[in-house]
Amino acid sequence: MAGLGKASANVAAGTLASRITGLLRNIVLTAAVGLVGAEAADAFGAANQMPNTMFTLISSGLLAGVIVPQIVRAVKNHEDRGSAYVSKLLTLGVVVLAAATAIAMIAAPVLVEIYVGQFDNPQAKALTLALAYWCLPQLLFYGLYALVGEILNARRIFGPYAWSPIVNNVVSILGFGVFIVLFGTYEDATGWTPVMIALMGGTATLGIVVQAGILFLFWRRAGLHVRPDFRWRGIGLRDVGRLAGWTFLMVVAGQIAGAVQANIVSAASGPAAANATLQYAWLLFMLPFSVIVISLGTPYYTKLSEHVAAGRTDAVTADLGSLTRTVGLFMVGILAAMLAAIIPLSRIFTGDTEEAIQFGLVLAAYLIALLPLSFQFGIQRTFYALGDTRTPFFYTLVQAVLVTLSALAAGLLNDLGVLPLMWLAVAVALGQSVANVVQFGLALTLLRRKIGPLGLGGAARSILRFVAAGIPAAAAGIGVFVVFGGTGGWMLADRFVAFFAAAFIGGVSLLVYVAFLALFRAPELRAAGATLRRFLPGR
């Protein structure tokens, strides 16, 4: 377990560094094309969302859910320690990704209509299409990054997958910085030249190309001898296809739901928060999820797959309880800090206080589901390790249906004049959160039916203790914000000041959170200290 802890720390450190540079990237991007009410930001956001959404779904479902358990079994059962299996799998993956990218490029006009069909400005739609042709090739390289990364993870080489996005962010920061130097802040959808489009779209894609390419530098450490191999029969790919079939349907369901959300909220582009605001709020919402949940869960998932292969159901439930408790400890504290500092956090990405408030409302709607989404990660990975991708498809289908219906309802209420345009993005985000909460409850119930009692009573009591400490922690942070002037105070003077204000408020909340946990004598606090100490040099 010590090795697993070090791997978690390595992944967490890399993920944290990549997310911090990612935040810097997004700040520079908003300085280039604006955010709330900026048509150029919504156009770029929609174009870049297409490959991004597909990557998120592929990496969290099709690849992570299917490949890791299969490679673990191949390493254990094959004399070549999985080299032939990985050769065939990687070859097949590249062919499928290349074909999918080509189809996406051909279908770009259709995709633009699906994602931003309600743009009022035809030039905004034309700009989205032009940027999409530059951004859609990312799909191939996102797929390669996820495919090669999961192969390395299955071989217990966790670091490169977490650290390589930093280079992507650096490339993007430099490219977007050049755009600002040459053209300044350009929020309108009119007047974009081919050079401007190529610089913005090309920068985004080049970053992904470099991010994927770096992983191949670590290939030799995996101990695999891989070559192109188109002989896909006779190595059990039928089983992979059976598992991947359900996750592919899950991808389709999620894609449809995301496209409906993007289409509905595109009606607000220009006067209010729209596509870009939803995306940036979601990225900020996912920051703690990526750093804590993914970092802890990635090495855990490999261990879980090994336990399943060994038939140790007791170890599976024990790991799930341990992961839930550890994730809850960190995520409740982070949730309290984010809620307290939500307006200064929002001001970092926006041009003024009014825009920060609009952004903050969308972010708050997403934060409702931060804990359920975090706990669901372990449940989903348990299903995958058990070789069951059908059950996650069904509960994800329920979530996708709820997301779609809630977005359509928000659009209908807006058309009827009941829901003001400035609340459209908030309503869409709120519908997403409600769907995620329902999905978590359903997933928990179905896993209990599949393997019996999960033994999560102790974890649930710990979570309640964390929440009891988180409430006064959030209140303390909000109090600091109010004392220093609230929305009319100096903390929102500009982006730079807002960054330090958010850090200060969040720090106060976390200190109060730790103090209350110590007061409650929470045993998990000592374990959290041990986890954090792994980040220190020499550990």
QUILIN-V818623 format. One record per residue. N is the residue number from 1. RES is the residue in one letter. PSI is psi in radians with two decimals (none if undefined). OMEGA is omega in whole degrees, -180 to 180 (* if undefined). Layout:
n:res:psi:omega
N:RES:PSI:OMEGA
N:RES:PSI:OMEGA
//
This chain:
n:res:psi:omega
1:M:-0.41:178
2:A:-0.72:178
3:G:-0.66:179
4:L:-0.69:179
5:G:-0.73:178
6:K:-0.67:178
7:A:-0.73:178
8:S:-0.76:-180
9:A:-0.71:179
10:N:-0.81:178
11:V:-0.74:-179
12:A:-0.73:180
13:A:-0.78:178
14:G:-0.73:180
15:T:-0.73:179
16:L:-0.80:180
17:A:-0.71:-179
18:S:-0.63:180
19:R:-0.62:177
20:I:-0.81:177
21:T:-0.53:176
22:G:-0.66:176
23:L:-0.75:177
24:L:-0.72:177
25:R:-0.81:-177
26:N:-0.58:176
27:I:-0.77:178
28:V:-0.69:180
29:L:-0.75:179
30:T:-0.53:175
31:A:-0.44:-179
32:A:-0.75:-173
33:V:0.12:179
34:G:-2.94:179
35:L:-1.55:-176
36:V:2.14:179
37:G:0.12:-179
38:A:2.02:-178
39:E:-0.63:180
40:A:-0.69:178
41:A:-0.72:179
42:D:-0.64:179
43:A:-0.84:178
44:F:-0.70:180
45:G:-0.73:180
46:A:-0.75:-180
47:A:-0.72:-179
48:N:-0.34:-180
49:Q:-0.58:-175
50:M:-1.01:178
51:P:-0.55:-180
52:N:-0.77:-180
53:T:-0.75:-180
54:M:-0.67:178
55:F:-0.78:-179
56:T:-0.77:-179
57:L:-0.71:-179
58:I:-0.83:-175
59:S:-0.56:-178
60:S:-0.19:-177
61:G:-1.31:-172
62:L:-0.80:-176
63:L:-0.99:-177
64:A:-0.57:-176
65:G:-0.44:-173
66:V:-0.75:-168
67:I:-0.80:-175
68:V:-0.90:179
69:P:-0.65:-179
70:Q:-0.72:-180
71:I:-0.68:177
72:V:-0.76:179
73:R:-0.68:-180
74:A:-0.70:178
75:V:-0.66:-177
76:K:-0.63:-169
77:N:-0.32:-175
78:H:2.51:-178
79:E:-0.55:-179
80:D:0.19:180
81:R:0.61:171
82:G:0.06:-176
83:S:-0.82:-180
84:A:-0.74:180
85:Y:-0.82:-179
86:V:-0.64:178
87:S:-0.85:-180
88:K:-0.73:-178
89:L:-0.75:-180
90:L:-0.71:178
91:T:-0.83:178
92:L:-0.74:-179
93:G:-0.74:180
94:V:-0.74:179
95:V:-0.81:-179
96:V:-0.75:-179
97:L:-0.72:179
98:A:-0.74:178
99:A:-0.74:180
100:A:-0.68:179
101:T:-0.74:179
102:A:-0.75:179
103:I:-0.73:180
104:A:-0.68:178
105:M:-0.75:180
106:I:-0.65:-176
107:A:0.22:-176
108:A:-0.80:179
109:P:-0.66:178
110:V:-0.74:180
111:L:-0.70:179
112:V:-0.73:177
113:E:-0.64:179
114:I:-0.75:-174
115:Y:-0.66:-174
116:V:0.64:-177
117:G:-0.34:-177
118:Q:0.20:172
119:F:2.24:179
120:D:-0.56:-176
121:N:2.00:179
122:P:-0.56:180
123:Q:-0.56:176
124:A:-0.66:179
125:K:-0.68:178
126:A:-0.67:178
127:L:-0.68:178
128:T:-0.75:180
129:L:-0.77:-180
130:A:-0.73:179
131:L:-0.57:-180
132:A:-0.66:179
133:Y:-0.51:176
134:W:-0.55:-173
135:C:-0.54:-174
136:L:-0.54:175
137:P:-0.28:176
138:Q:-0.49:-177
139:L:-0.78:179
140:L:-0.80:-174
141:F:-0.54:170
142:Y:-0.76:180
143:G:-0.75:177
144:L:-0.73:178
145:Y:-0.81:-180
146:A:-0.74:-177
147:L:-0.91:-179
148:V:-0.66:180
149:G:-0.74:179
150:E:-0.55:175
151:I:-0.76:177
152:L:-0.71:179
153:N:-0.73:180
154:A:-0.42:177
155:R:0.25:178
156:R:0.59:172
157:I:1.55:-168
158:F:-0.49:-170
159:G:-0.88:-174
160:P:-0.66:-179
161:Y:-0.60:-179
162:A:-0.56:-173
163:W:-0.47:-173
164:S:-0.50:178
165:P:-0.31:179
166:I:-0.72:180
167:V:-0.70:176
168:N:-0.80:-179
169:N:-0.67:178
170:V:-0.77:177
171:V:-0.76:-179
172:S:-0.74:179
173:I:-0.78:180
174:L:-0.80:-178
175:G:-0.81:179
176:F:-0.58:176
177:G:-0.71:177
178:V:-0.69:178
179:F:-0.77:-179
180:I:-0.73:180
181:V:-0.71:-176
182:L:-0.67:-171
183:F:-0.10:-179
184:G:-2.80:176
185:T:2.15:-174
186:Y:1.64:-175
187:E:-0.36:-177
188:D:2.70:177
189:A:-0.13:-179
190:T:2.67:173
191:G:0.19:179
192:W:2.21:179
193:T:2.85:176
194:P:-0.60:179
195:V:-0.74:179
196:M:-0.77:-180
197:I:-0.78:-179
198:A:-0.67:-179
199:L:-0.77:-179
200:M:-0.94:-178
201:G:-0.71:-180
202:G:-0.65:178
203:T:-0.79:-179
204:A:-0.73:-178
205:T:-0.69:179
206:L:-0.67:178
207:G:-0.70:-180
208:I:-0.64:178
209:V:-0.82:180
210:V:-0.71:180
211:Q:-0.75:179
212:A:-0.70:-177
213:G:-0.58:-178
214:I:-0.59:-178
215:L:-0.53:-179
216:F:-0.30:177
217:L:-0.34:-177
218:F:0.16:-174
219:W:-0.67:-176
220:R:-0.56:-180
221:R:-0.36:-180
222:A:-0.26:179
223:G:0.43:-179
224:L:2.44:176
225:H:1.74:-170
226:V:2.42:176
227:R:2.76:177
228:P:2.31:-178
229:D:1.92:-178
230:F:0.13:178
231:R:1.52:-170
232:W:-0.05:-179
233:R:2.66:172
234:G:0.21:179
235:I:0.27:176
236:G:0.31:180
237:L:-0.29:175
238:R:-0.67:177
239:D:-0.71:177
240:V:-0.74:179
241:G:-0.66:179
242:R:-0.78:179
243:L:-0.74:-177
244:A:-0.45:180
245:G:-0.76:179
246:W:-0.69:179
247:T:-0.53:175
248:F:-0.75:176
249:L:-0.61:177
250:M:-0.68:176
251:V:-0.81:-179
252:V:-0.79:-180
253:A:-0.78:179
254:G:-0.66:179
255:Q:-0.75:180
256:I:-0.80:-180
257:A:-0.78:179
258:G:-0.67:179
259:A:-0.69:178
260:V:-0.77:178
261:Q:-0.84:-179
262:A:-0.74:-179
263:N:-0.78:-178
264:I:-0.82:-175
265:V:-0.30:179
266:S:-0.31:177
267:A:-0.38:-178
268:A:-0.04:-177
269:S:2.26:-178
270:G:-1.27:-177
271:P:-0.33:-173
272:A:-3.12:177
273:A:2.35:-177
274:A:-2.40:-171
275:N:-0.87:-177
276:A:-0.68:179
277:T:-0.77:177
278:L:-0.76:-177
279:Q:-0.79:-179
280:Y:-0.66:176
281:A:-0.70:178
282:W:-0.70:179
283:L:-0.72:178
284:L:-0.68:176
285:F:-0.68:-177
286:M:-0.17:-178
287:L:-0.95:178
288:P:-0.56:177
289:F:-0.78:-178
290:S:-0.73:-176
291:V:-0.80:-174
292:I:-1.01:-171
293:V:-0.87:-179
294:I:-0.71:-178
295:S:-0.75:177
296:L:-0.68:-172
297:G:-0.47:-177
298:T:-0.94:176
299:P:-0.61:179
300:Y:-0.66:-177
301:Y:-0.69:176
302:T:-0.76:177
303:K:-0.72:179
304:L:-0.74:178
305:S:-0.65:178
306:E:-0.68:178
307:H:-0.70:178
308:V:-0.76:179
309:A:-0.52:179
310:A:-0.06:179
311:G:0.45:-177
312:R:1.42:-179
313:T:-0.60:180
314:D:-0.68:178
315:A:-0.57:178
316:V:-0.88:-179
317:T:-0.61:178
318:A:-0.74:178
319:D:-0.71:-180
320:L:-0.76:178
321:G:-0.74:179
322:S:-0.77:179
323:L:-0.75:-179
324:T:-0.77:-179
325:R:-0.79:-178
326:T:-0.77:178
327:V:-0.76:-179
328:G:-0.71:-180
329:L:-0.84:-178
330:F:-0.75:-171
331:M:-0.59:178
332:V:-0.74:178
333:G:-0.74:179
334:I:-0.68:178
335:L:-0.76:178
336:A:-0.76:-179
337:A:-0.72:-179
338:M:-0.69:178
339:L:-0.70:-180
340:A:-0.67:-175
341:A:0.36:-168
342:I:-0.64:-179
343:I:-0.84:174
344:P:-0.67:176
345:L:-0.76:-179
346:S:-0.59:-179
347:R:-0.45:179
348:I:-0.55:-175
349:F:-0.06:-172
350:T:2.93:-174
351:G:-0.41:-180
352:D:3.14:-176
353:T:-0.70:-179
354:E:-0.77:177
355:E:-0.64:179
356:A:-0.67:179
357:I:-0.76:177
358:Q:-0.78:179
359:F:-0.74:-178
360:G:-0.62:178
361:L:-0.72:177
362:V:-0.78:180
363:L:-0.72:179
364:A:-0.66:178
365:A:-0.67:177
366:Y:-0.68:-174
367:L:-0.33:178
368:I:-0.59:-174
369:A:0.23:-176
370:L:-0.79:-179
371:L:-0.87:178
372:P:-0.72:180
373:L:-0.66:-180
374:S:-0.77:-179
375:F:-0.49:-178
376:Q:-0.44:-178
377:F:-0.85:-179
378:G:-0.63:179
379:I:-0.79:180
380:Q:-0.74:-180
381:R:-0.50:176
382:T:-0.76:176
383:F:-0.80:-178
384:Y:-0.75:180
385:A:-0.53:177
386:L:0.00:-180
387:G:0.33:-177
388:D:1.78:174
389:T:-0.15:180
390:R:-0.78:-179
391:T:-0.82:175
392:P:-0.56:177
393:F:-0.78:-176
394:F:-0.77:-180
395:Y:-0.43:173
396:T:-0.58:176
397:L:-0.74:176
398:V:-0.77:179
399:Q:-0.75:-179
400:A:-0.70:178
401:V:-0.76:180
402:L:-0.71:177
403:V:-0.80:-179
404:T:-0.84:-179
405:L:-0.70:-180
406:S:-0.67:178
407:A:-0.76:178
408:L:-0.67:178
409:A:-0.71:178
410:A:-0.73:178
411:G:-0.71:179
412:L:-0.77:179
413:L:-0.61:177
414:N:-0.74:179
415:D:-0.59:-180
416:L:-0.11:-180
417:G:0.11:-179
418:V:-0.67:-179
419:L:1.98:179
420:P:2.66:-176
421:L:-0.61:-178
422:M:-0.27:179
423:W:0.02:-176
424:L:-0.86:-180
425:A:-0.63:178
426:V:-0.76:-179
427:A:-0.69:178
428:V:-0.77:179
429:A:-0.68:179
430:L:-0.70:177
431:G:-0.66:177
432:Q:-0.77:-178
433:S:-0.76:179
434:V:-0.74:179
435:A:-0.67:179
436:N:-0.64:178
437:V:-0.79:178
438:V:-0.71:180
439:Q:-0.73:179
440:F:-0.81:180
441:G:-0.70:180
442:L:-0.73:180
443:A:-0.73:180
444:L:-0.76:180
445:T:-0.75:-178
446:L:-0.62:178
447:L:-0.69:178
448:R:-0.68:178
449:R:-0.53:-175
450:K:-0.77:-174
451:I:0.04:179
452:G:-2.86:-178
453:P:2.36:-176
454:L:-0.19:179
455:G:0.63:-177
456:L:0.18:180
457:G:-0.77:178
458:G:-0.70:178
459:A:-0.69:180
460:A:-0.73:178
461:R:-0.63:177
462:S:-0.73:-180
463:I:-0.73:178
464:L:-0.68:177
465:R:-0.70:178
466:F:-0.76:-180
467:V:-0.68:178
468:A:-0.56:176
469:A:-0.50:-177
470:G:-0.53:-178
471:I:-0.93:177
472:P:-0.48:178
473:A:-0.80:177
474:A:-0.71:180
475:A:-0.69:179
476:A:-0.75:179
477:G:-0.74:178
478:I:-0.67:178
479:G:-0.72:178
480:V:-0.77:180
481:F:-0.77:-179
482:V:-0.76:-179
483:V:-0.64:-179
484:F:0.35:170
485:G:-0.17:178
486:G:-2.44:-177
487:T:-0.24:178
488:G:0.13:-175
489:G:-3.09:-175
490:W:-0.30:-177
491:M:-0.29:-180
492:L:0.37:-176
493:A:-0.77:176
494:D:-3.13:-176
495:R:-0.71:-177
496:F:-0.84:179
497:V:-0.73:-179
498:A:-0.61:179
499:F:-0.85:-179
500:F:-0.56:177
501:A:-0.76:179
502:A:-0.71:179
503:A:-0.69:-180
504:F:-0.84:180
505:I:-0.80:179
506:G:-0.68:178
507:G:-0.72:177
508:V:-0.79:-180
509:S:-0.75:-179
510:L:-0.65:178
511:L:-0.75:178
512:V:-0.67:179
513:Y:-0.83:179
514:V:-0.68:180
515:A:-0.75:180
516:F:-0.62:176
517:L:-0.69:177
518:A:-0.68:177
519:L:-0.67:178
520:F:-0.08:-178
521:R:0.84:179
522:A:2.08:-178
523:P:-0.38:-178
524:E:-0.30:-177
525:L:-0.68:179
526:R:-0.70:178
527:A:-0.64:178
528:A:-0.68:177
529:G:-0.69:178
530:A:-0.68:178
531:T:-0.76:-179
532:L:-0.58:-179
533:R:-0.34:179
534:R:-0.28:-180
535:F:-0.23:-177
536:L:2.61:179
537:P:2.41:177
538:G:-0.05:-180
539:R:none:*
//
